[in-house]
Amino acid sequence: MSLIKSGVHDGVLIALVSEGRLTNEATLKQLGTDLVKLAAGCAEKKMLVNFEPVKFMSSAMLGQLVVLHKKCKELEVNLRFCGIIPDIMQVFSLTRLDKLFQINATEAEAMGAFNPKPGWFG
């Protein structure tokens, strides 16, 4: 069973993490591997990982996300996260990962950040 539902929308590869609790080591490794594979095949060069269904995430998952971030940098894929609940966001803040990752509250906000509308001067 896949832990990710993915598809392309408006030129962005969206990966929805469908597992509510990210604690099992085997699950975390599989999820990390699947996300890196998606990034490697991301022709759009824009990838959004939506964590909306996730209610709990172990610290080991943070390591998987750092690996994904490094891989996306290598591949020149613009990576964003969204849908992170406040409890998990607090862990991102404490570990300063909120400074490393580009995080938006909602999928719509993230999509807007990928494809900004030109302003007065653009």
CYANA upper distance limits for C-alpha pairs under 8 A (distance plus 0.5 A):
  3 LEU  CA     17 VAL  CA      6.41
  3 LEU  CA     18 SER  CA      5.86
  3 LEU  CA     19 GLU  CA      6.39
  3 LEU  CA     31 LEU  CA      6.94
  4 ILE  CA     15 ALA  CA      6.55
  4 ILE  CA     16 LEU  CA      5.93
  4 ILE  CA     17 VAL  CA      5.18
  4 ILE  CA     18 SER  CA      6.09
  4 ILE  CA     19 GLU  CA      8.46
  4 ILE  CA     31 LEU  CA      8.10
  4 ILE  CA     34 ASP  CA      8.31
  5 LYS  CA     15 ALA  CA      6.23
  5 LYS  CA     16 LEU  CA      5.62
  5 LYS  CA     17 VAL  CA      7.16
  5 LYS  CA     18 SER  CA      7.34
  6 SER  CA     13 LEU  CA      7.49
  6 SER  CA     14 ILE  CA      5.95
  6 SER  CA     15 ALA  CA      4.86
  6 SER  CA     16 LEU  CA      6.63
  7 GLY  CA     13 LEU  CA      6.26
  7 GLY  CA     14 ILE  CA      6.01
  7 GLY  CA     15 ALA  CA      7.34
  8 VAL  CA     12 VAL  CA      5.89
  8 VAL  CA     13 LEU  CA      4.91
  8 VAL  CA     14 ILE  CA      6.43
  9 HIS  CA     13 LEU  CA      7.04
  9 HIS  CA     14 ILE  CA      7.55
 11 GLY  CA     44 GLU  CA      6.28
 11 GLY  CA     46 LYS  CA      7.75
 12 VAL  CA     44 GLU  CA      6.57
 12 VAL  CA     45 LYS  CA      8.09
 12 VAL  CA     46 LYS  CA      5.51
 12 VAL  CA     47 MET  CA      6.22
 12 VAL  CA     48 LEU  CA      7.45
 12 VAL  CA    111 MET  CA      8.22
 12 VAL  CA    114 PHE  CA      8.45
 13 LEU  CA     42 CYS  CA      7.31
 13 LEU  CA     44 GLU  CA      7.31
 13 LEU  CA     46 LYS  CA      6.62
 13 LEU  CA     47 MET  CA      5.22
 13 LEU  CA     48 LEU  CA      6.64
 14 ILE  CA     47 MET  CA      6.44
 14 ILE  CA     48 LEU  CA      5.28
 14 ILE  CA     49 VAL  CA      6.51
 14 ILE  CA     50 ASN  CA      7.68
 15 ALA  CA     35 LEU  CA      8.43
 15 ALA  CA     47 MET  CA      8.01
 15 ALA  CA     48 LEU  CA      6.58
 15 ALA  CA     49 VAL  CA      5.27
 15 ALA  CA     50 ASN  CA      6.53
 16 LEU  CA     49 VAL  CA      6.43
 16 LEU  CA     50 ASN  CA      5.19
 16 LEU  CA     51 PHE  CA      6.84
 16 LEU  CA     52 GLU  CA      8.10
 17 VAL  CA     49 VAL  CA      7.66
 17 VAL  CA     50 ASN  CA      6.65
 17 VAL  CA     51 PHE  CA      5.98
 17 VAL  CA     52 GLU  CA      8.03
 17 VAL  CA     53 PRO  CA      7.35
 17 VAL  CA     54 VAL  CA      7.69
 18 SER  CA     51 PHE  CA      8.32
 18 SER  CA     53 PRO  CA      6.45
 18 SER  CA     54 VAL  CA      7.79
 19 GLU  CA     53 PRO  CA      7.12
 19 GLU  CA     54 VAL  CA      6.69
 20 GLY  CA     53 PRO  CA      5.82
 20 GLY  CA     54 VAL  CA      4.62
 20 GLY  CA     55 LYS  CA      5.90
 20 GLY  CA     56 PHE  CA      7.19
 21 ARG  CA     54 VAL  CA      6.42
 21 ARG  CA     55 LYS  CA      6.47
 21 ARG  CA     56 PHE  CA      5.31
 21 ARG  CA     57 MET  CA      6.54
 22 LEU  CA     27 THR  CA      7.66
 22 LEU  CA     28 LEU  CA      6.97
 22 LEU  CA     54 VAL  CA      7.82
 22 LEU  CA     56 PHE  CA      6.56
 22 LEU  CA     57 MET  CA      5.13
 22 LEU  CA     58 SER  CA      6.55
 22 LEU  CA     61 MET  CA      7.52
 23 THR  CA     27 THR  CA      7.92
 23 THR  CA     28 LEU  CA      7.43
 23 THR  CA     56 PHE  CA      8.10
 23 THR  CA     57 MET  CA      6.60
 23 THR  CA     58 SER  CA      5.63
 23 THR  CA     60 ALA  CA      8.36
 23 THR  CA     61 MET  CA      8.24
 24 ASN  CA     28 LEU  CA      6.66
 25 GLU  CA     29 LYS  CA      6.75
 25 GLU  CA     60 ALA  CA      8.30
 26 ALA  CA     30 GLN  CA      6.68
 27 THR  CA     31 LEU  CA      6.53
 28 LEU  CA     32 GLY  CA      6.53
 28 LEU  CA     60 ALA  CA      7.97
 28 LEU  CA     61 MET  CA      6.53
 28 LEU  CA     64 GLN  CA      7.88
 29 LYS  CA     33 THR  CA      6.60
 29 LYS  CA     64 GLN  CA      7.91
 30 GLN  CA     34 ASP  CA      6.54
 31 LEU  CA     35 LEU  CA      6.61
 32 GLY  CA     36 VAL  CA      6.76
 32 GLY  CA     61 MET  CA      8.40
 32 GLY  CA     64 GLN  CA      5.73
 32 GLY  CA     65 LEU  CA      7.63
 32 GLY  CA     67 VAL  CA      8.43
 32 GLY  CA     68 LEU  CA      7.62
 33 THR  CA     37 LYS  CA      6.69
 34 ASP  CA     38 LEU  CA      6.73
 35 LEU  CA     39 ALA  CA      6.72
 35 LEU  CA     68 LEU  CA      7.38
 36 VAL  CA     40 ALA  CA      6.62
 36 VAL  CA     68 LEU  CA      6.16
 36 VAL  CA     71 LYS  CA      7.41
 36 VAL  CA     72 CYS  CA      8.49
 37 LYS  CA     41 GLY  CA      6.83
 38 LEU  CA     42 CYS  CA      6.52
 39 ALA  CA     47 MET  CA      7.52
 39 ALA  CA     68 LEU  CA      8.39
 39 ALA  CA     71 LYS  CA      8.10
 39 ALA  CA     72 CYS  CA      6.85
 39 ALA  CA     75 LEU  CA      8.31
 39 ALA  CA     77 VAL  CA      7.58
 40 ALA  CA     71 LYS  CA      8.47
 40 ALA  CA     72 CYS  CA      8.31
 40 ALA  CA     75 LEU  CA      7.49
 42 CYS  CA     46 LYS  CA      7.74
 42 CYS  CA     47 MET  CA      7.79
 42 CYS  CA     77 VAL  CA      7.95
 45 LYS  CA     76 GLU  CA      7.17
 45 LYS  CA     77 VAL  CA      4.79
 45 LYS  CA     78 ASN  CA      6.42
 46 LYS  CA     77 VAL  CA      5.98
 46 LYS  CA     78 ASN  CA      5.18
 46 LYS  CA     79 LEU  CA      6.63
 46 LYS  CA    114 PHE  CA      7.92
 47 MET  CA     77 VAL  CA      7.26
 47 MET  CA     78 ASN  CA      6.57
 47 MET  CA     79 LEU  CA      5.40
 47 MET  CA     80 ARG  CA      6.84
 48 LEU  CA     79 LEU  CA      6.41
 48 LEU  CA     80 ARG  CA      5.33
 48 LEU  CA     81 PHE  CA      6.10
 48 LEU  CA     82 CYS  CA      7.81
 48 LEU  CA    110 ALA  CA      8.03
 49 VAL  CA     79 LEU  CA      8.26
 49 VAL  CA     80 ARG  CA      6.84
 49 VAL  CA     81 PHE  CA      5.31
 49 VAL  CA     82 CYS  CA      6.90
 50 ASN  CA     81 PHE  CA      6.35
 50 ASN  CA     82 CYS  CA      5.38
 50 ASN  CA     83 GLY  CA      5.98
 50 ASN  CA     84 ILE  CA      8.21
 50 ASN  CA    107 GLU  CA      7.43
 51 PHE  CA     81 PHE  CA      7.85
 51 PHE  CA     82 CYS  CA      6.61
 51 PHE  CA     83 GLY  CA      5.35
 51 PHE  CA     84 ILE  CA      5.98
 52 GLU  CA     82 CYS  CA      7.75
 52 GLU  CA     83 GLY  CA      4.69
 52 GLU  CA     84 ILE  CA      6.56
 52 GLU  CA     85 ILE  CA      7.84
 53 PRO  CA     83 GLY  CA      8.42
 54 VAL  CA     84 ILE  CA      7.95
 54 VAL  CA     85 ILE  CA      8.24
 55 LYS  CA     85 ILE  CA      7.41
 55 LYS  CA     88 ILE  CA      8.36
 56 PHE  CA     88 ILE  CA      7.51
 57 MET  CA     61 MET  CA      6.90
 57 MET  CA     88 ILE  CA      7.43
 58 SER  CA     62 LEU  CA      7.88
 59 SER  CA     63 GLY  CA      7.61
 60 ALA  CA     64 GLN  CA      7.32
 61 MET  CA     65 LEU  CA      6.86
 62 LEU  CA     66 VAL  CA      6.81
 63 GLY  CA     67 VAL  CA      6.88
 64 GLN  CA     68 LEU  CA      6.77
 65 LEU  CA     69 HIS  CA      6.58
 66 VAL  CA     70 LYS  CA      6.78
 67 VAL  CA     71 LYS  CA      6.74
 68 LEU  CA     72 CYS  CA      6.63
 69 HIS  CA     73 LYS  CA      6.76
 69 HIS  CA     79 LEU  CA      7.59
 69 HIS  CA    101 PHE  CA      8.08
 70 LYS  CA     74 GLU  CA      6.86
 71 LYS  CA     75 LEU  CA      6.71
 72 CYS  CA     76 GLU  CA      6.25
 72 CYS  CA     77 VAL  CA      5.29
 72 CYS  CA     78 ASN  CA      7.36
 72 CYS  CA     79 LEU  CA      7.15
 73 LYS  CA     77 VAL  CA      6.71
 73 LYS  CA     78 ASN  CA      8.13
 79 LEU  CA    101 PHE  CA      8.31
 79 LEU  CA    102 GLN  CA      7.50
 80 ARG  CA    101 PHE  CA      7.33
 80 ARG  CA    102 GLN  CA      5.43
 80 ARG  CA    103 ILE  CA      6.21
 80 ARG  CA    104 ASN  CA      7.88
 80 ARG  CA    110 ALA  CA      7.50
 81 PHE  CA    101 PHE  CA      7.87
 81 PHE  CA    102 GLN  CA      6.79
 81 PHE  CA    103 ILE  CA      5.24
 81 PHE  CA    104 ASN  CA      6.76
 81 PHE  CA    110 ALA  CA      8.13
 82 CYS  CA    103 ILE  CA      6.10
 82 CYS  CA    104 ASN  CA      5.31
 82 CYS  CA    105 ALA  CA      5.83
 82 CYS  CA    106 THR  CA      5.91
 82 CYS  CA    107 GLU  CA      6.36
 82 CYS  CA    110 ALA  CA      7.26
 83 GLY  CA    104 ASN  CA      7.79
 83 GLY  CA    105 ALA  CA      6.02
 83 GLY  CA    106 THR  CA      5.87
 83 GLY  CA    107 GLU  CA      7.38
 84 ILE  CA     88 ILE  CA      6.88
 84 ILE  CA     89 MET  CA      6.52
 84 ILE  CA    105 ALA  CA      7.37
 85 ILE  CA     89 MET  CA      6.56
 86 PRO  CA     90 GLN  CA      6.58
 87 ASP  CA     91 VAL  CA      7.45
 88 ILE  CA     92 PHE  CA      7.04
 89 MET  CA     93 SER  CA      6.73
 89 MET  CA     98 ASP  CA      8.25
 90 GLN  CA     94 LEU  CA      6.65
 91 VAL  CA     95 THR  CA      6.61
 92 PHE  CA     96 ARG  CA      6.38
 92 PHE  CA     97 LEU  CA      5.38
 92 PHE  CA     98 ASP  CA      5.69
 93 SER  CA     97 LEU  CA      6.66
 93 SER  CA     98 ASP  CA      5.79
 93 SER  CA     99 LYS  CA      8.30
 96 ARG  CA    100 LEU  CA      7.60
 97 LEU  CA    101 PHE  CA      6.57
 98 ASP  CA    102 GLN  CA      7.70
 98 ASP  CA    103 ILE  CA      7.49
103 ILE  CA    110 ALA  CA      8.15
104 ASN  CA    109 GLU  CA      6.61
104 ASN  CA    110 ALA  CA      5.84
105 ALA  CA    109 GLU  CA      7.21
105 ALA  CA    110 ALA  CA      8.05
106 THR  CA    110 ALA  CA      6.80
107 GLU  CA    111 MET  CA      6.59
108 ALA  CA    112 GLY  CA      6.71
109 GLU  CA    113 ALA  CA      6.78
110 ALA  CA    114 PHE  CA      6.81
111 MET  CA    115 ASN  CA      6.73
112 GLY  CA    116 PRO  CA      5.88
112 GLY  CA    117 LYS  CA      8.18
118 PRO  CA    122 GLY  CA      5.34
